Amino acid sequence: MKRPESHRFLSGSASDRGSRVELVVVGHAGLATVQTPADTQTSPGGSGYAVAASAGALIGGRVGLVAQVGLDFDLTLLRRADVNLAGVRKLPGPSARLRIDQFEDGRRAFSADLGVAGAVQIDSFPSAYLQASYIHLGTAPPEQQLTWLRFLDDHGCTAQVSADMFEHYVSQSPDASREVCDHANLVFMNEAEYVGLYGRSNWPRPKAPLVLKRGSAGASLITDGLERDVDAPRAMVIDPTGAGETLAAVFLALCAEGLPEMEALRYAARAAASCVEEYGVYGPRLAAALSAVRAEVRLAHSGHPRRPSRSRSELLGPIG
């Protein structure tokens, strides 16, 4: 597999092409059960659902989701967020069932029955989505992420492809996870995942630019040997599930809007902090935070046209 030069991701470009899908999210959508020492809650979740819902709240109409769901899955919230659902395939059988147990000492246990999403169906990817500027591979078994990377390469896709890591899959399949990191243009991971993949010695860097998620400490953007940090607001942590997806969603959506990456990352860390203050990956606190971000961005950038779209050759440079 060959991806465009990874450092080009952060040169970013915005588009002013109406409702064309600019950000494609590939990931799971199903039911997520979270058990904490205080309570147990079940709600819609999965990486695809979480990222698409938050991104849609910011740039609805220009976000598309690729997912396989059962006939039992309710797409209402995604429709309200104006997420393009041309890539969502409803199949007979159960949607993904995800479970996370949060322990008092900070440990987490994860289990999943992916149901109809257990086998990737690449023909569910709409051909129009290949023209998107950004494609994000949500947390999933790395073998599935690699299947999508090969599909995109085989179809000559020149979008900027990002991938998110997950502790469970890092520990289960570190080699495959590192391969995903090697072939993406941008990688999202937390500090535990970083240590699991690259170790502490000398802190080697992944080949692609990296958004390092630091929880209550915020996040860092690491590219070309330069690390830039943003803080996160203080938050009362109720359920940290989905905070990483929220951060990726806001960062990528605002990059698609044409915001500089550090400005986008500051907004992303702020939104992620609101996510942890309630159960589920998309609740009223997060919805309010995203509405505020959208209003602030519009006000701050009113009268300033989006950066013009660049040609693909100018944006990506030579294929490496």
N, C-alpha and C positions, 0 to 999 in steps of 0.2 A: 504494500500500500504506500502511496505517496500523497502527502497533503501539501498545499501551498505553504510557503515559508511562514513559520509560526509567528515570527515577530511582526508580521504584517497585520495580525489581528487587531492590534491596538492603534493602527492608523485609521480604522473605522470610517464609515461614510454613512450619511443619512440619505433617505430617499424621499422624494415628494411626488410619489406616483399614486396618490389616492389610497385606495384600500388594498393594494397589492400586499400579499403576505411578505413581510420582511424578516420575521423571526419565526422559525419553525422549532417546535419543541417535540422531541421524540422521547416518550417515556410511558410509564404505567399509570393507569387510572383505575381505582377500585375503592375498596373499603379498608380503612386503617383503624386498628384498635391500639390505643395507647393506654398502658397501665402505669400509673405512678403510685407512690406510697399513699397518696391522698384519694385517688379516684381512678375509675376506668371509663374511657370514652371511645365510642366508635363513630367515625364520620368519613365522608369522602376524602380520599387521599391518594398517595402515589406521586412519584416525581413528576410525571407528565401533567397530572391534574394540578399540582401545586404551582409549578412554574407557569403553566399556561394561564391559570386563573389570575395570578398576580400580574403577569405581563399584560394580560388582556385588560386589566383594570387601568393600566397606564396608556396603552396604545391599541386598544380594542379595534378589531378589523384588520390589523396588520400582524396578528399572531395566529399561527396555525398549529394544530396539535395532531400528532401521529400516534395513535394508540389502538390497542385491541381491547374491547370491553365486552362484557356479557350483556344480555338483554335486560339484566337487572339493574344496570347502572344509569343513574339520573344525570343527564347532561345539562340540567336547567341553569346552574350557576355559570357554566362555561358559555352558554348561549347569552345569558345576561351580560357577561363580560365581552360579548361580541367576538369570541374566539372563533376562528374559522375551523370548522369541524369536518372538512372534506377528507381529512386523513384518519378520521376515527371510524373504525370498523366494528360494528356490533355483531357479535357471534353468539350462537347458542351455547350455553354453558355459563359457568360462574365467572364474574370479574375477579381480578386479583384481590386476594385477602392478605393484608400485611399486619403484622403485630410487632409492637415495640414495648418492652418492659423496661421502665426506668427505676433504678434502685437508689436507695438513699445515699449510697457511697459514690454515686455518679456513674456507675456502670450501666450499660444498656445491653439488652438481649433482643435479637431480631429473628423473626421467622416469617416465611412467606409461602403462600400457595398462589402462584401466578395465574392459575386457571387458564382462560382462553389466551392470555398473554404469554404463556409458557414457551411458545415457539414463535419466532419472528416471522411475520408475513411481509416481505419487502414490497410486494405488489400493492400494499395499502398506502404507499407513499405517492401522493399526487404528483404528476409530472410538473405541474405549475410551481410546486414548492422548491423545485431544483433551482429556481431563479431567485430564491430568497438571499438576503445578504448574510444572515446568521442562522445557523442550525445548532441546536443544543441537544446533546444526548444526556438525558437525566440519569440519575442513579439507577443501575440495573446490573444484572450479571454481566461482567466484562465481555463474555462471549457474545452477548447480544449487542453490546456497544460496538464490538469489532465487526460484527455482521453489518451493522449500519455504516460503519466507516468504509468497508469494502464496497457496499452498494453505492455510496456517494462517489467513491473513486471511479467505479465502473461506469457511472453515468456522467462523468466529466464535471461533476458539481464543483464550482469554485467558491461556494459560500465559505464563510469563516466558521469552522466547526469547533464547538466547545464540548467538554465532557466533564461530568461531575463524578467524584469518587464517593465510596461509602465504606465505612469501617468493616462491616460484615464481609463484603466482597473483597476488600483489600486483604483481610486475614485468610479468606478461603482461596483466593486466586490472585496472589500478588504478581506473578509473572504476566498474566493476561491483563491485569490492571495497569502495570507499567507499560505494556504494549499500547494500550489505549492512550495513555499519557504521551507516548512517543509520537503518535500519529494525529493527535488533535492539535488545533491551533491555540487553544486556551484550556487550562485545566482548573477546576474548582476542587479544593480539598481542605480538610481541617488539619490541625497539627498532628493529631493521632494518626490520621491516614498518611500524612507526609512521612512520619517516622516509620510506619509500617512498610512503606514502599521504598524509601531511600535511606533510612537509618539516620542516626544522629551524627555520625562521624563526618566532619567537614561539611555537613549539610549540602550535599550535591543538589544541583537544581535539575528539575525536569527539563526536557528540551524545549517545551512550549512555555510561553508566559503563564504565570500562575496567580490565581486569586486564592490566598491563604486565609481561611476562615478561622478567626481567633475567638469566637464566642463573645463573651462580655467585653473582651479587649478590642473588638472591632474586626478589622480585616486589613490585609496587606496585598498590594499589587506588586508582583515581582517580575520584572522583564529586563532583559539585557544586563543582568547583574545589579540592577537598581531596585531597591525595595522602598515602596512608599506606603505609608500607613494612614488609616482613618480610624477614628474612635467610634464606639457605639454608645448610644445613650444608656443610662442605667435602666434596668428593667427588672420587674419581679417575675422570676422564671416560674411559670406554671407547667409548660410543656414545650421543650425545645424542638420537638418534631416539626419539620418544615421550614425552620429558620434558614437553613442553607439553601433550600430551593427558592425561598423568597429573595435572598440576597442575589442569587444568580439571575432570577427573573427580572428584578429591578435594574440590575447592572446592565444586562443585555438589552432590555427594552429601551432604556435611556441612551445607551450607545446607538441603538437603531434610530433614536430621535435626533442624534447628532451631538449629544452632550459629550464633553471631554471625559475621559475614563475616570479620573479621580473625582470629579463632581458626581458622576453616576455612582461610583462606589460609596461615596458619603451618603447619598440618598438610600442606597441599597442596605448599608449597615443600619441606618435608622429604621427602615421598614422591617428588617429582620428582627430588631429588638422588640417591635410591637407584636410580632408573631409569637414570641415565646411567652407572652403574657396571657395566653388563653389556649384552650385545647383545640386541636385540629390544625390543619394547614392553611385554612382560610376562614377566619371568624370576623366578627364586627370590629374588633380593635384594629386588625390588619386592614380591613376594608377602609376604615376611617383614615388610617395612616397613608394608604395608597392614594386616597382621594386628596389628602393634603399635599402629598408630593406632586401629584398631577397638577394641582392648582398653582403650586409654587413654581414649578417648572414653566408652566404657561406664562405666568406673570413675569418671571425673570427673563424669559426669552421672547416676550412679545415684541414685535417690531424687528426681531432678528431672524431672518430667514434661515432655514436649515442649511447646513453645509451641502453644497451640490453633490450629487452622486458622481463618483469617479468611474471611469471605465474599469473593467475587470483587470486588464493588464496593468493599469496604473495602481490599483488597489492591492493586487496580490503579488505582483512581481513574477519572476519565473517560477515554474513548478520545480520543487526541489526533489 
